[in-house]
Amino acid sequence: MLLKKYTMKQGEKEQKNNRKLIVKILTIGLFAIVIGIYLINGKSINFNLKNINKETSENSDVPMEEEIVEDGLGQQELVKNQSIKFIMHAGGRVQGIDYTNVQDALEENYEKGKKYFEVDFSKTKDGKYVCLHSWDGFAFRILEIEKEKALSPMTHKEFMTTNSKNDFIQMDVDVLLKWLKNHQDAYIITDTKEDNLEFLQVLAEKSGRLKKQMIPQIYHFEEYEPTKQLGFDKIILTTYRLGVDFAENKDFFSKNKLFAITIGDVLATEDFLKNLKNMGLKVAVFTVNNPERVKALENMGVNYFYTDVL
């Protein structure tokens, strides 16, 4: 009788152990299935993303290139970006108006997919910099003022607080930097008719980490080294103040790395462009608003286009 009870208890114990073992096996199996599904889906997602990127690259008129960008946390990541094609001149056309340099122009063209913006800077009567092409009437395009008042420098406060046309938001360096901070994949190409190195010194002091999103234009060969020392990594040499023989300074081009060299459309002949390309230079042309002209210049090797509207 005791042996029978003992045998029954042993049987019950073995059944419990077997049930526990079955539960463990089922749990491990279920866990393996979940992991398998996750890995399969992950590979599928990666595969699909690669296909999408490949299709985008193959179907785009703009070549793809790898670029190291710095995110808002200061971390670098390798991303696939479309290489620049269009640089929006004075921020680009907004509400049918060119040469505004207002925040609305940046915002509207950014929403259209543009990421590179040329912005003009002018010095106010009290020595500060605002986003304006020059003090020869351009303020009349954006501000509710008389034409005569737009022909001479205003104070910073006057420029920033005067009522604007079309509810435009006029900008100074601080307003621009705030916008740039909120659009970390956007870049600003600077342009000024003032003392360029003085302006770039102010910009370098104010921009801090946003300096990475700034691409200064320089207008003379001797501005290159001081601009590099201010911490700007990408520099464009704009040539309209140099004369047509600037390309003869091959020593400068062989020793100094430029983001691009900018020429006027009138200089963009096939022979002249071939000479620049043979020196290993990327070429930008201003100002081009005709799609057919863009195609013709691309066929001659032009990389980038300053434009109001394309």
C-alpha positions in Angstrom: 0.0 0.0 0.0 2.8 2.4 0.9 4.6 1.4 -2.2 1.5 2.1 -4.3 1.1 5.6 -2.7 4.8 6.3 -3.2 4.5 5.3 -6.9 1.5 7.5 -7.4 3.3 10.5 -5.9 6.3 9.9 -8.1 4.0 9.7 -11.1 2.3 13.0 -10.1 5.7 14.6 -9.6 6.9 13.5 -13.0 3.7 14.8 -14.6 4.2 18.2 -13.0 7.9 18.2 -14.1 6.8 17.2 -17.6 4.2 20.0 -17.7 6.8 22.5 -16.5 9.2 21.3 -19.2 6.5 21.6 -21.9 5.7 25.2 -20.7 9.4 26.1 -20.9 9.7 24.6 -24.3 6.7 26.4 -25.5 7.9 29.7 -24.0 11.3 29.3 -25.6 9.7 28.4 -28.9 7.4 31.4 -28.8 10.3 33.7 -27.9 12.3 32.3 -30.9 9.4 32.9 -33.2 9.0 36.5 -32.1 12.8 37.1 -32.5 12.7 35.5 -35.9 9.7 37.7 -37.1 11.5 40.8 -35.8 14.7 40.0 -37.6 12.9 39.1 -40.8 10.9 42.4 -40.7 14.1 44.3 -39.9 15.9 42.9 -42.9 12.8 43.6 -45.0 12.6 47.2 -43.9 16.3 47.7 -44.5 16.0 46.1 -47.9 13.0 48.3 -48.8 14.8 51.4 -47.7 17.8 50.5 -49.8 15.6 50.0 -52.8 13.9 53.3 -52.2 17.2 55.1 -51.9 18.5 53.3 -55.0 15.4 54.2 -57.0 15.6 57.8 -55.7 19.2 58.0 -56.8 18.5 56.4 -60.2 15.5 58.6 -61.0 16.8 61.9 -59.7 18.3 64.5 -62.0 20.7 65.4 -59.2 23.5 63.0 -58.4 23.7 61.5 -54.9 26.7 61.9 -52.7 27.7 60.9 -49.2 28.1 63.8 -46.8 29.2 64.0 -43.2 26.7 66.1 -41.3 26.6 67.1 -37.7 23.2 66.8 -35.9 21.9 68.9 -33.1 23.7 66.8 -30.5 27.0 67.3 -32.1 27.1 63.7 -33.4 28.3 62.9 -36.9 26.4 60.5 -39.1 27.0 59.4 -42.6 23.9 60.2 -44.7 23.0 60.0 -48.3 22.1 63.5 -49.5 21.3 64.9 -52.8 24.2 67.1 -53.9 23.3 70.7 -54.2 21.9 71.9 -57.4 20.1 75.1 -56.6 21.1 77.9 -54.3 18.2 80.2 -53.6 19.3 83.7 -54.4 18.4 86.2 -51.6 16.4 83.4 -50.1 14.5 82.8 -53.3 11.3 84.2 -54.7 8.4 84.7 -52.2 4.9 85.9 -53.1 6.2 86.8 -56.5 9.0 89.0 -55.2 12.7 88.5 -55.6 15.6 90.0 -53.5 13.7 90.0 -50.2 16.1 88.2 -47.8 13.1 87.7 -45.5 12.4 84.7 -43.3 9.3 84.0 -45.4 11.5 83.4 -48.4 13.6 80.9 -46.6 10.5 79.1 -45.1 8.6 78.9 -48.4 11.5 77.6 -50.4 12.6 75.2 -47.7 9.1 73.7 -47.8 9.7 73.2 -51.5 12.7 71.1 -50.7 15.5 73.7 -51.0 18.2 73.5 -48.5 20.8 76.1 -49.6 20.1 79.8 -49.4 22.2 82.8 -50.4 21.5 85.7 -48.0 22.7 89.3 -48.3 23.9 91.3 -45.3 24.0 95.0 -45.0 25.3 97.2 -42.2 22.9 99.5 -40.4 23.5 103.1 -39.4 24.5 102.0 -35.9 26.9 99.2 -37.1 24.8 96.1 -36.9 24.0 93.6 -39.7 20.6 93.0 -41.2 19.5 90.7 -44.0 19.2 93.2 -46.9 20.9 93.3 -50.4 22.0 96.9 -50.0 20.9 100.4 -49.0 20.0 101.5 -52.5 16.3 100.9 -52.6 15.9 97.3 -51.6 14.3 98.0 -48.3 11.4 99.5 -50.2 10.6 96.0 -51.5 9.8 94.7 -48.0 9.1 97.6 -45.7 6.3 100.2 -45.6 8.5 103.2 -46.2 9.0 105.9 -48.7 11.4 105.2 -51.6 13.7 108.0 -50.5 14.1 106.4 -47.0 15.2 103.1 -48.6 18.2 104.9 -50.2 20.3 105.3 -47.1 21.0 103.1 -44.0 18.4 102.9 -41.3 19.2 102.1 -37.7 18.9 98.5 -36.6 15.8 99.2 -34.6 14.1 101.1 -37.5 14.7 98.3 -39.9 13.5 95.6 -37.6 10.5 97.3 -36.2 9.1 99.1 -39.3 5.9 97.5 -40.6 6.6 95.1 -43.5 4.8 94.6 -46.7 2.9 91.3 -47.1 3.5 90.6 -43.3 7.1 89.6 -44.2 9.4 88.9 -41.3 12.6 90.9 -41.8 15.8 89.4 -40.4 19.0 90.3 -38.7 21.8 87.9 -37.9 20.1 86.8 -34.7 16.7 86.1 -36.3 18.5 84.2 -39.1 20.5 82.0 -36.7 17.3 81.2 -34.8 15.7 80.0 -38.0 18.8 78.1 -38.9 18.8 76.3 -35.5 15.3 75.0 -36.2 16.3 73.9 -39.7 19.5 71.9 -39.1 19.7 70.6 -42.7 19.7 74.1 -44.2 22.8 76.1 -45.2 23.4 79.8 -45.6 25.7 81.2 -48.3 26.7 84.7 -47.2 26.9 87.8 -49.4 27.8 91.3 -48.4 28.8 94.6 -50.0 30.4 95.6 -46.7 33.8 94.8 -45.3 33.6 91.0 -45.7 36.1 90.0 -43.1 34.6 92.3 -40.5 31.2 90.8 -41.2 32.5 87.3 -41.0 34.1 88.0 -37.7 30.7 89.1 -36.3 29.0 86.1 -37.8 31.7 83.7 -36.4 31.2 85.1 -32.9 27.5 84.9 -33.0 26.9 81.6 -34.8 28.8 79.2 -32.5 28.0 75.6 -33.5 25.7 76.9 -36.3 28.9 77.9 -38.1 28.8 74.4 -39.6 25.7 75.6 -41.6 27.4 78.7 -42.9 29.2 78.8 -46.2 30.9 82.2 -46.6 31.5 83.8 -50.0 34.9 85.5 -50.3 35.7 88.0 -53.0 39.5 88.2 -53.0 42.2 85.5 -52.7 43.7 87.0 -49.6 40.4 86.6 -47.7 40.7 82.8 -47.8 43.1 82.2 -44.9 41.5 84.7 -42.5 38.1 83.1 -43.2 39.4 79.6 -42.5 41.0 80.8 -39.3 37.5 82.1 -38.2 36.4 78.4 -38.2 34.5 78.2 -41.5 35.1 74.9 -43.2 33.3 75.5 -46.5 34.2 78.6 -48.5 33.0 79.8 -51.9 35.2 82.1 -54.0 32.9 84.5 -55.9 34.8 86.1 -58.8 32.8 89.1 -60.0 35.3 91.5 -58.2 38.4 89.7 -59.5 38.2 90.3 -63.2 38.2 87.7 -66.0 41.9 86.7 -65.5 41.3 85.2 -62.0 41.7 81.6 -63.4 45.4 82.3 -64.0 46.1 82.1 -60.3 46.6 78.3 -60.5 48.8 78.3 -57.4 46.0 79.5 -55.2 43.6 76.9 -56.6 46.1 74.1 -56.2 46.9 74.9 -52.5 43.4 75.9 -51.2 40.3 73.7 -51.0 37.1 75.5 -52.1 33.5 74.4 -51.7 33.0 76.0 -55.1 33.9 78.9 -57.4 31.1 81.2 -58.5 31.1 83.0 -61.9 28.5 85.0 -63.7 26.5 83.4 -66.5 28.2 85.6 -69.1 31.5 83.9 -68.3 30.1 80.4 -68.5 31.4 79.4 -71.9 32.4 75.9 -72.8 36.1 76.6 -73.0 36.2 78.7 -69.8 34.3 76.0 -67.8 36.6 73.3 -69.2 39.6 75.2 -67.9 38.0 75.5 -64.4 37.0 71.8 -64.3 40.5 70.8 -65.3 41.7 72.5 -62.2 39.4 70.3 -60.1 37.0 73.1 -59.2 33.3 72.8 -58.6 31.5 75.6 -60.4 28.4 77.6 -59.5 26.8 80.1 -61.9 24.6 83.1 -61.0 21.8 84.0 -61.6 20.0 81.4 -63.7 16.2 81.2 -63.9 15.7 79.4 -67.2 15.5 75.6 -67.0 16.9 75.2 -70.5 19.9 77.2 -69.6 20.4 75.0 -66.5 20.5 71.9 -68.8 22.9 73.5 -71.1 25.3 74.5 -68.3 25.0 71.1 -66.7 26.1 69.6 -69.9 29.2 71.8 -69.8 30.0 70.7 -66.3 28.4 73.4 -64.0 27.6 71.9 -60.6 25.4 74.6 -58.8 23.0 77.3 -59.8 22.1 80.5 -58.0 18.4 81.0 -58.8 15.4 83.1 -57.8 12.8 80.6 -58.7 13.9 77.2 -60.0 
